[in-house]
């Protein structure tokens, strides 16, 4: 039996129209705020990218190779904020795929969103989680503190990867891993002798490179998030505008129908008299 759709009254349409208009004002304001943050985030990201790529260049020239991990660490970089499309799901999907292929993986999360998504599937693998990361612009100091905290907490690993959203453009991002190398792996690099690095300095370099990579990942993820939020708010504003147009047409038709019915009643009454 087919359900009958109740026709909205003029008053109900008017209230819904007002509600959608208020939502459109909010999403438009959020889009403008996100647009401003995107510009700052991309400038900050370029600096962080230069730091990160310098470390990667060293490892490439030293021919540092990833070991066969017995004890692996995975760091998932996200945030505490929502209303930015599927950017957090991108990280959790990438990490879940990696966890499905590897055993003995320790998990560290940056941000409440990815923590909530991964805790359903990998609760037993969590070793540490950070919240309120990069509330404004990411800084190298904050990344260094995160790396220092992990070291002081005694989180040890043979191999490590940071999963973050790589910023391709304002409309494109992808989940990408960055490898972190331990002191022993760096020391075993075939071309490390060219740099004449003292063994005592390798531990400091390991910690510096870890903080460097975290800064790069957080900055790229933040820029991707702000771009995704701007796109999400733009789409939400467009949808609200379309709904306003449809509700306005429906409201006008309802008013015209009500006026026509009243005129018919008046004319019918006058004719009867």
Rosetta blueprint (number, residue, H / E / L):
1 X L
2 X L
3 X L
4 X L
5 X L
6 X L
7 X L
8 X L
9 X L
10 X H
11 X H
12 X H
13 X H
14 X H
15 X H
16 X H
17 X H
18 X H
19 X H
20 X H
21 X H
22 X H
23 X H
24 X H
25 X H
26 X H
27 X H
28 X H
29 X H
30 X H
31 X H
32 X H
33 X H
34 X H
35 X H
36 X H
37 X H
38 X H
39 X H
40 X H
41 X H
42 X H
43 X H
44 X H
45 X H
46 X H
47 X H
48 X H
49 X H
50 X H
51 X H
52 X H
53 X H
54 X H
55 X H
56 X H
57 X H
58 X H
59 X H
60 X H
61 X H
62 X L
63 X L
64 X L
65 X L
66 X L
67 X L
68 X L
69 X L
70 X L
71 X L
72 X E
73 X E
74 X E
75 X E
76 X E
77 X E
78 X L
79 X L
80 X L
81 X L
82 X L
83 X L
84 X L
85 X L
86 X L
87 X H
88 X H
89 X H
90 X H
91 X H
92 X H
93 X H
94 X H
95 X H
96 X H
97 X H
98 X H
99 X H
100 X H
101 X H
102 X L
103 X L
104 X L
105 X E
106 X E
107 X E
108 X E
109 X E
110 X E
111 X L
112 X H
113 X H
114 X H
115 X H
116 X H
117 X H
118 X H
119 X H
120 X H
121 X H
122 X H
123 X H
124 X H
125 X H
126 X E
127 X E
128 X E
129 X E
130 X E
131 X L
132 X L
133 X L
134 X L
135 X L
136 X L
137 X L
138 X L
139 X L
140 X H
141 X H
142 X H
143 X H
144 X H
145 X H
146 X H
147 X H
148 X H
149 X H
150 X H
151 X H
152 X H
153 X L
154 X L
155 X L
156 X L
157 X L
158 X L
159 X E
160 X E
161 X E
162 X E
163 X E
164 X E
165 X E
166 X E
167 X E
168 X E
169 X E
170 X L
171 X L
172 X E
173 X E
174 X E
175 X E
176 X E
177 X E
178 X E
179 X E
180 X E
181 X L
182 X L
183 X H
184 X H
185 X H
186 X H
187 X H
188 X L
189 X L
190 X L
191 X L
192 X H
193 X H
194 X H
195 X H
196 X L
197 X L
198 X L
199 X H
200 X H
201 X H
202 X H
203 X H
204 X H
205 X H
206 X H
207 X H
208 X H
209 X H
210 X H
211 X H
212 X H
213 X H
214 X H
215 X H
216 X H
217 X H
218 X H
219 X H
220 X H
221 X H
222 X H
223 X H
224 X H
225 X H
226 X H
227 X H
228 X H
229 X H
230 X H
231 X H
232 X H
233 X H
234 X H
235 X H
236 X H
237 X H
238 X H
239 X H
240 X H
241 X H
242 X H
243 X H
244 X H
245 X H
246 X H
247 X H
248 X H
249 X H
250 X H
251 X H
252 X H
253 X H
254 X H
255 X H
256 X H
257 X H
258 X H
259 X H
260 X H
261 X H
262 X H
263 X H
264 X H
265 X H
266 X H
267 X H
268 X H
269 X H
270 X H
271 X H
272 X H
273 X L
